[in-house]
Amino acid sequence: MNLEALTDFNLVASHGGFGRASRVSGRSKATLSRRVAELEQSLGVRLIDRGSHSLRLTDEGRSLHDRTDGLLSEIAEAGEAVVLGAATPRGRLRVSAPVVFAHVVLGRIAARFALTYPDVQLEIVAEDRKVDPVEDGFDLIIRIDPSADEQLVGRRFLYDERFVVAPPDMAMPEGDGSVVRAVLLSASPPGQVWRLAKGEGREVALTPQPILRLSSLLMVREAVLAGAGAALLPKLLVADDIAAGRLVLWGVHAGPPVEIWALQSARRLIGAKVRAFLDILDRSFPERIVTPAS
């Protein structure tokens, strides 16, 4: 595949047409059109529908653009780093993160990153679906307790815990196996039991009696703050509420800690802008554990 022709194709696809790509790059429309035609011929597929008034990529064109545009940017970035003698973060950086983590943590981290690296255009997408970094066009994805995936590489940068919390005026039952008024996630399995670690291998079991089922952890927290009942929530989400006395900690849920990972496609090199973002993450959690912001 001719990389110059591929670069011209991605230039046209990114700017929505030959005319705009020509104005941005200073290359003639005829040259860009010829290069795209050469690429189509070498691949044996049509990449752009030329019959429409505005540029429309074919399915094959869209797939090729999504898969190669980021890679070519990384290659260009690497070349610039060699010329400049240093890896200067620049360009677009797209990050996908779970909704709770993004809302609670990443606003502050994103602001710090933007002020430190003004040549990087950072976009963070908060979503709980399992994205594919290549297909969905992300440079980095953050996942909670990810399963092993040979297509992804990365590192764990944070541990979290699950807390059973309640409103301050709600007394914790003392008996093992007690039933408690609770707010649960809609996806919680029936017959759920909360097991609280009490040290020396001992546990106390509580049986949540749901009076509310809500579809997001953010909604569950708000309901507990309003006095609806107890809930099992990540420390990340309620540490500040506990420190401020808005919620009471009944105990830490037994089991291994929650692991939070930053991952990227195994097919891509770690570019300067990804390294810079990872460095900001590491500096934001020097102890690798969640602590109250206050």
C-alpha positions, -999 to +999 in steps of 0.1 A: +000+000+000+014+034-010+016+054+023+016+088+004-017+078-013-031+066+020-021+099+037-039+119+009-070+097+013-072+103+050-066+140+044-097+141+021-117+119+045-109+140+076-118+173+059-149+161+042-140+166+006-113+173-020-118+210-020-113+215+018-084+191+019-068+210-010-072+244+008-058+230+041-028+211+026-020+234-004-021+204-027-042+205-059-076+188-060-064+170-091-034+155-073-055+144-043-081+128-066-054+110-086-038+097-054-071+084-040-079+067-074-045+051-073-052+038-038-086+024-049-070+007-078-043-009-057-068-022-032-094-032-057-123-014-038-140+019-041-133+041-011-154+073-020-187+076-037-181+103-063-217+106-075-229+125-044-228+163-040-209+160-007-181+135+001-194+101+012-171+073+022-181+038+012-181+011+040-146+001+029-135+037+029-148+043+064-132+012+077-098+021+061-100+057+075-109+045+110-081+020+111-053+040+096-058+077+104-045+074+140-016+052+129-005+077+103-007+105+129+015+085+152+040+079+124+040+117+117+044+124+154+073+100+157+090+117+127+086+151+142+100+138+175+131+126+157+136+159+139+130+180+170+152+157+192+123+152+217+089+136+219+066+166+220+029+157+227+007+171+200-024+162+179-057+147+189-060+123+219-093+104+224-100+085+256-129+063+266-137+058+303-166+044+324-192+070+333-186+071+371-148+073+368-151+099+341-175+121+360-158+118+394-121+119+384-114+128+348-127+164+347-099+176+370-073+153+353-084+166+318-080+202+329-045+195+343-036+178+311-049+206+288-030+232+308+002+212+307+000+201+270-017+228+250-008+213+217-029+182+223-066+183+216-080+160+243-115+144+240-128+122+268-159+101+261-178+088+292-196+056+284-200+021+299-201+001+267-171-021+259-154-001+231-128-013+206-099+012+205-093+006+168-129+003+155-141+032+177-111+054+172-097+057+207-061+061+216-067+049+252-095+032+270-100+029+308-116-002+321-127-016+355-115-051+363-108-059+326-107-095+314-075-107+297-074-096+260-045-102+238-056-073+215-050-048+244-019-038+263-016-014+292-011-011+329-031-009+362-028+026+376-054+025+405-070+002+430-104+008+444-127-009+469-165-014+473-181+002+504-215-005+520-227+030+529-259+044+544-275+077+554-262+089+588-296+084+605-298+047+594-285+023+620-265-007+609-280-040+620-258-060+642-268-096+635-251-117+608-275-123+580-297-092+588-320-078+562-314-041+554-333-015+534-313-010+502-309+008+469-296-016+442-285-014+406-311-026+381-286-052+369-280-066+404-286-104+405-314-117+427-304-131+461-274-108+464-256-108+497-232-081+510-202-096+528-183-072+550-147-079+559-142-077+597-105-086+599-087-119+607-107-136+579-141-129+595-171-117+575-205-104+583-233-110+558-261-085+551-291-093+529-302-062+509-340-057+507-344-035+476-368-006+478-353+010+447-336-003+416-317+023+396-298+019+363-266+039+373-243+042+403-246+079+402-284+076+407-279+050+435-256+074+453-281+103+451-308+081+464-287+070+494-278+107+501-316+114+501-321+087+528-336+059+507-314+031+522-280+015+521-260+006+490-229-010+477-208+016+460-172+022+448-150+041+473-141+063+443-177+076+443-184+080+480-150+087+497-157+125+499-193+119+512-179+097+540-152+122+549-178+150+550-203+130+571-229+129+544-228+091+544-217+065+570-194+036+561-208+003+573-179-017+560-157-028+531-170-054+509-150-086+512-130-098+482-101-087+460-097-050+453-111-034+422-085-028+395-086+001+371-065-002+340-055+021+311-053+001+279-046+006+242-045-015+211-016-039+210-011-030+173-001+006+181+030+021+196+027+042+227+029+078+213+041+109+232+005+121+239-005+088+254+026+087+275+018+122+287-017+113+297-006+081+315+020+103+334-008+126+345-028+096+357+001+082+377+008+116+393-029+120+402-028+087+421+008+084+436-003+057+461-024+038+436-054+040+459-084+063+461-083+091+487-109+118+494-103+150+474-109+170+505 
